[in-house]
Each structure stands twice: as C-alpha cells, then as structure tokens.
Amino acid sequence: MKKAIGKVLLTLVLIALVVCAAGSLYTVKENEYAVVTQFGKIQTVAKEPGLKVKVPFIQTVRYIPKAMQFYDIPESDVITSDKKSMIADDYIIWKITDPVKFAKTLNYSVGNAQDRTSVAVYNATKNIISSMTQDDVIASRGETLTEMITKNANASVTEYGLEIVKAEIKALDLPEDNKGAVYERMISERNNIAASYKAQGESEAQKIKNAADKSVTVTLADAKKQASILEAEGESEYMKTLAEAYNDENKAEFYTFIRSLDALKGSLKGGNKTVILDKESPIADIFYQVR
C-alpha cells in the first residue's frame, strides 16, 4: 500500500516538475518582441529570437509584432493655401520600435497603434497641403511630398514607441467639378513657360551667332592686315636685295642689258618680227652701238 502511495506521489512530483519546466520556457520568433511582466509590471523585453526562460506562474509573456505593418487610410478632402480643394488617398507603412512605450501607452493594442498612426498621417497631410498652393502640391507629388508627410507624422507617434516608415499619397486628385478647368489652366501655364524658354533660347543663340560673326570679322581683318604687312616687308626686302645685287656700275649695266632684252622679247608678238627702234633707245644702243 505504501509503495502504491509512493508511486503516486512520485508521479505527481514529476508532473509538477514538467509543468514548472514547461511554464518557465517560452519562444520568441524572428518577427516579434516578447514582453515579460510580473504582477503587471514589465520586467524584461526579449528582442532576439530563440528559447527564453521566465519564472513560472509568476511571470507572464505578451507578444508584440516587430514586422512592418500596412494600413490604407480612406480618402479625405484637403484644402490648399490658395483655397483649392483636392482629394488625398494615403497609405502607411509603420512598425513598433519601442515595445515598452507601446505596451505602457497603448496597452499592447495593435489596433490602437494603427489608429494613432492614421490620425498622425491624416493631420500631417492636411497641415502640409494647407501650407502649399495647388501648383506647389502637384509639383511636389512623389518622394518630396512623401518625405514631408512622413517626417511631420512621425513627430506625433514617437511617444507611443511607433515609427512611420513611409506615409505616401497613392492618389492625389482634383474634385470632378473643377478638374477640367484646372487642367486647362495648367496646360496654358506650361505652354507659356515653354514659349518663354524657347524665346530665351533663341535670344541666346542669336547672341552666340553675333559674337561668332564678330570674332570671324576681326580675325579676317587681322589676317589681312598681317598679310599686307608681310607683303610690304617682302617687297621691301626684295628691293633691298636688288639694290645690294646691283650696287656697282658693271652690275647695273648688266641689269639694264637684261631688262632691255626682256623688253625686246616682250615686244616680239604675232607673226611680224620686225622691230623699229629709236636711235636713242637703250636697245638700239646694244645692237647698233650708236653711242
């Protein structure tokens, strides 16, 4: 009888040990935080994945998502600084970065966190667009407007341990009743800008052409001037060389003789080879020895 009672007690002890061991172990996944509390107060936060240990029956574990969350905000009307109505349709990508703040301020509620982020983005969108004209809003669509809204919205959610990774306007449109008029005005303004750029380009092109023509004219004038100077210098050098070559009487006479022959040769043109010379002619002096 005693042996049977002993076996039962041993079994109960083993079961109690197994239950205690099972109650002291918990697992943390890659995409979550594990918050360990004791009597409602946070003791530790496990941020790395793996098998963890806690005090059984006294400490409890609450899990908080670490992965990024997505939320699509309903469309809303926004008013620009120039009192133009527009329709904004945002979406949010957010995550929990401080599980302790999140647990204390939002009581572990992902739904509450989603509400906080959506309100922050909604207000940021209205505030930023209301500070810009409609043309500026349209020109800033894309990364510029996304960065502005994201930065503004984050200032409202950090106290809850949240971070808005991206708050982007996926659609920003005009109300149907004035969409056509606005588009026509925008097209007209863009055409005016294009015409202005074209006129500026043509003006700059004419300035460049005039400068090039002037440069060519100056270059040609300089070249002609330099050519005239070189030609004059060459002629002067030629005359100087001739003067030096015939600077005595014999050379001068020989030069005169050669020039006379050249003149005579030049006069013998056509079929008639008869030459009539004056007796005073230097050529006659050569052939007839008049002097």
Phi and psi in degrees as a GROMACS rama.xvg file:
@    title "Ramachandran Plot"
@    xaxis  label "Phi"
@    yaxis  label "Psi"
@TYPE xy
-62.9317  -38.8935  LYS-2
-63.4753  -39.3132  LYS-3
-65.4214  -42.3943  ALA-4
-63.9701  -38.3671  ILE-5
-63.4989  -41.6558  GLY-6
-64.8867  -39.5646  LYS-7
-64.416  -45.1681  VAL-8
-61.9578  -41.3463  LEU-9
-62.508  -40.9646  LEU-10
-63.8232  -42.7963  THR-11
-63.1079  -39.693  LEU-12
-63.9155  -43.7792  VAL-13
-62.8355  -41.6038  LEU-14
-62.9615  -42.651  ILE-15
-62.5613  -39.5306  ALA-16
-65.8007  -40.7931  LEU-17
-64.1237  -43.303  VAL-18
-63.5259  -42.2478  VAL-19
-64.0389  -43.1422  CYS-20
-63.5173  -42.6852  ALA-21
-66.3141  -35.9625  ALA-22
-75.2684  -16.565  GLY-23
-92.9971  -5.42256  SER-24
-112.361  142.224  LEU-25
-148.702  157.641  TYR-26
-115.06  136.12  THR-27
-109.772  127.315  VAL-28
-87.1825  168.089  LYS-29
-62.2387  -35.5905  GLU-30
-103.389  30.4148  ASN-31
-151.511  158.124  GLU-32
-101.371  153.176  TYR-33
-121.961  118.781  ALA-34
-103.283  119.655  VAL-35
-97.1146  123.376  VAL-36
-118.606  154.553  THR-37
-136.998  116.321  GLN-38
55.4627  38.286  PHE-39
86.8246  -8.58776  GLY-40
-101.983  139.839  LYS-41
-72.5563  127.403  ILE-42
-101.137  -51.3862  GLN-43
-144.254  161.998  THR-44
-129  119.788  VAL-45
-92.1201  116.222  ALA-46
-104.144  -17.5115  LYS-47
-99.6449  143.379  GLU-48
-69.9108  154.34  PRO-49
140.925  -175.148  GLY-50
-90.0504  127.178  LEU-51
-121.139  166.937  LYS-52
-123.341  141.236  VAL-53
-139.973  172.887  LYS-54
-81.7918  121.161  VAL-55
-67.3579  148.172  PRO-56
68.7639  -24.741  PHE-57
-97.4759  -42.9977  ILE-58
-101.528  142.844  GLN-59
-123.225  160.627  THR-60
-119.646  132.475  VAL-61
-118.025  135.533  ARG-62
-102.746  138.023  TYR-63
-125.577  132.72  ILE-64
-66.2689  135.971  PRO-65
-98.8728  -24.0625  LYS-66
-67.2021  157.128  ALA-67
-68.9132  143.735  MET-68
-111.311  150.046  GLN-69
-119.467  136.765  PHE-70
-144.708  131.925  TYR-71
-100.508  115.277  ASP-72
-81.7892  139.592  ILE-73
-61.8178  156.205  PRO-74
-59.6044  149.685  GLU-75
-146.003  150.449  SER-76
-82.6604  137.409  ASP-77
-130.614  151.453  VAL-78
-118.077  128.813  ILE-79
-79.3838  172.255  THR-80
-66.196  -24.6455  SER-81
-95.5948  24.0348  ASP-82
63.3069  37.206  LYS-83
-104.715  135.222  LYS-84
-86.6986  138.735  SER-85
-139.754  161.785  MET-86
-116.146  121.389  ILE-87
-110.51  135.899  ALA-88
-126.968  104.921  ASP-89
-102.864  159.32  ASP-90
-134.227  155.842  TYR-91
-125.187  139.214  ILE-92
-116.678  118.461  ILE-93
-137.668  166.962  TRP-94
-153.716  163.029  LYS-95
-92.5086  121.4  ILE-96
-107.025  -23.265  THR-97
-129.09  93.8496  ASP-98
-62.6474  -27.6399  PRO-99
-69.2826  -48.8903  VAL-100
-59.8546  -42.5759  LYS-101
-60.0894  -45.8993  PHE-102
-66.1496  -39.8963  ALA-103
-74.7962  -37.6932  LYS-104
-91.3359  -31.5564  THR-105
-117.414  5.46069  LEU-106
55.5424  42.9327  ASN-107
66.8803  12.3313  TYR-108
-92.2265  113.629  SER-109
-66.7642  -34.0704  VAL-110
-61.9473  -42.1376  GLY-111
-63.7894  -39.8258  ASN-112
-63.4878  -40.9109  ALA-113
-62.9422  -39.8744  GLN-114
-64.3339  -41.4068  ASP-115
-63.8423  -44.9506  ARG-116
-67.0461  -39.8695  THR-117
-65.9085  -39.5574  SER-118
-65.5456  -41.6545  VAL-119
-62.3811  -43.5187  ALA-120
-69.8989  -40.3863  VAL-121
-58.8815  -47.4937  TYR-122
-66.8248  -40.5082  ASN-123
-63.4828  -40.7115  ALA-124
-61.8796  -46.4156  THR-125
-64.3692  -43.6896  LYS-126
-63.9312  -44.0177  ASN-127
-70.2797  -46.3414  ILE-128
-66.7911  -34.3803  ILE-129
-68.9984  -15.6912  SER-130
-94.8997  1.53034  SER-131
-124.145  152.903  MET-132
-75.7497  165.144  THR-133
-62.3411  -40.5456  GLN-134
-63.2839  -39.7933  ASP-135
-66.6918  -38.5028  ASP-136
-61.7991  -47.2609  VAL-137
-63.8875  -40.3999  ILE-138
-68.2738  -25.516  ALA-139
-93.8424  0.241094  SER-140
-56.6586  142.955  ARG-141
109.052  -141.077  GLY-142
-63.349  -37.7703  GLU-143
-60.644  -51.0819  THR-144
-68.0597  -36.6007  LEU-145
-61.1771  -45.9033  THR-146
-63.8939  -39.8388  GLU-147
-64.7162  -46.3583  MET-148
-67.3678  -42.5122  ILE-149
-61.1552  -46.0508  THR-150
-63.7295  -43.6119  LYS-151
-65.4732  -42.1158  ASN-152
-68.8676  -35.664  ALA-153
-61.7646  -30.3177  ASN-154
-62.0572  -19.4415  ALA-155
-97.7667  -8.89049  SER-156
-119.872  -6.54963  VAL-157
-63.0118  -31.1172  THR-158
-66.6405  -15.261  GLU-159
-99.2644  7.28169  TYR-160
74.7636  25.1734  GLY-161
-113.68  156.629  LEU-162
-136.602  129.934  GLU-163
-90.7116  108.347  ILE-164
-70.7903  -41.6832  VAL-165
-154.223  131.856  LYS-166
-123.62  102.642  ALA-167
-119.019  140.084  GLU-168
-83.8488  108.944  ILE-169
-80.062  -19.9945  LYS-170
-149.66  128.573  ALA-171
-133.59  107.392  LEU-172
-130.248  172.634  ASP-173
-100.661  151.057  LEU-174
-59.7461  146.969  PRO-175
-59.4373  -30.6269  GLU-176
-72.1294  -23.0686  ASP-177
-124.811  11.1005  ASN-178
-62.2476  -46.4653  LYS-179
-62.1075  -44.8226  GLY-180
-63.8723  -40.2839  ALA-181
-66.0941  -43.4419  VAL-182
-61.7655  -41.013  TYR-183
-62.6367  -42.4022  GLU-184
-64.8751  -41.7428  ARG-185
-63.8618  -41.1912  MET-186
-62.324  -43.1784  ILE-187
-62.7513  -42.6815  SER-188
-64.7992  -40.4696  GLU-189
-66.5672  -36.6194  ARG-190
-64.3684  -40.2068  ASN-191
-64.0908  -41.4198  ASN-192
-63.7179  -42.9847  ILE-193
-62.4954  -40.8537  ALA-194
-64.9557  -38.7943  ALA-195
-63.5765  -44.9762  SER-196
-61.7109  -39.6262  TYR-197
-63.8654  -45.0533  LYS-198
-62.4356  -41.6848  ALA-199
-62.566  -40.0116  GLN-200
-64.7377  -43.0403  GLY-201
-65.3722  -38.5898  GLU-202
-63.1134  -45.1352  SER-203
-63.6702  -38.173  GLU-204
-63.868  -40.8547  ALA-205
-66.3629  -39.2958  GLN-206
-60.5703  -43.6447  LYS-207
-64.8105  -40.9608  ILE-208
-63.8399  -45.3046  LYS-209
-61.4795  -42.1918  ASN-210
-63.6956  -39.1146  ALA-211
-67.0631  -43.2116  ALA-212
-61.5274  -43.0698  ASP-213
-62.2468  -42.2951  LYS-214
-62.953  -40.406  SER-215
-65.484  -43.5487  VAL-216
-61.4185  -45.196  THR-217
-63.9817  -40.9036  VAL-218
-64.4541  -44.0064  THR-219
-63.5788  -42.705  LEU-220
-62.4114  -42.4041  ALA-221
-63.4055  -39.9764  ASP-222
-65.3202  -42.9777  ALA-223
-64.7296  -41.0634  LYS-224
-61.1748  -45.1308  LYS-225
-65.3573  -37.2737  GLN-226
-65.1003  -40.2296  ALA-227
-63.8916  -42.2424  SER-228
-62.1307  -44.3677  ILE-229
-65.5876  -38.5204  LEU-230
-64.4099  -43.6724  GLU-231
-64.0201  -41.8987  ALA-232
-63.7877  -38.5296  GLU-233
-65.6248  -42.3394  GLY-234
-63.1741  -42.1204  GLU-235
-63.7691  -41.9491  SER-236
-65.6563  -36.1433  GLU-237
-63.3106  -47.0051  TYR-238
-64.8876  -37.3584  MET-239
-63.7121  -41.1376  LYS-240
-64.4814  -41.8091  THR-241
-63.0047  -42.434  LEU-242
-62.0413  -41.6608  ALA-243
-68.3952  -33.1618  GLU-244
-70.9238  -31.5315  ALA-245
-120.396  49.0814  TYR-246
-90.5853  7.30904  ASN-247
-127.548  170.278  ASP-248
-65.8304  -42.0474  GLU-249
-64.0647  -44.2645  ASN-250
-66.0571  -37.2638  LYS-251
-64.9875  -40.6558  ALA-252
-65.3072  -41.7641  GLU-253
-63.0062  -39.4629  PHE-254
-64.2401  -41.4032  TYR-255
-63.2642  -40.0338  THR-256
-61.3886  -46.5795  PHE-257
-63.6015  -43.8822  ILE-258
-63.7898  -35.5369  ARG-259
-66.2733  -41.3366  SER-260
-63.7746  -40.2366  LEU-261
-63.1411  -39.7955  ASP-262
-66.097  -40.1638  ALA-263
-65.0052  -43.3476  LEU-264
-60.977  -38.0841  LYS-265
-69.3965  -25.0316  GLY-266
-82.604  -16.7865  SER-267
-86.4996  81.6874  LEU-268
-121.608  152.188  LYS-269
79.3663  -168.242  GLY-270
-81.2871  -21.1007  GLY-271
-85.2857  117.99  ASN-272
-104.498  14.5749  LYS-273
-85.5119  134.255  THR-274
-121.867  125.866  VAL-275
-105.14  122.434  ILE-276
-118.438  142.648  LEU-277
-74.6931  147.974  ASP-278
-67.383  -17.8879  LYS-279
-87.8192  -5.43516  GLU-280
-67.9224  139.258  SER-281
-59.423  -31.017  PRO-282
-70.4535  -40.9921  ILE-283
-63.5609  -35.3508  ALA-284
-61.1622  -36.0699  ASP-285
-68.9434  -46.5937  ILE-286
-82.4974  -34.6609  PHE-287
-110.064  -3.55093  TYR-288
49.7431  53.1214  GLN-289
-64.5652  -42.3423  VAL-290
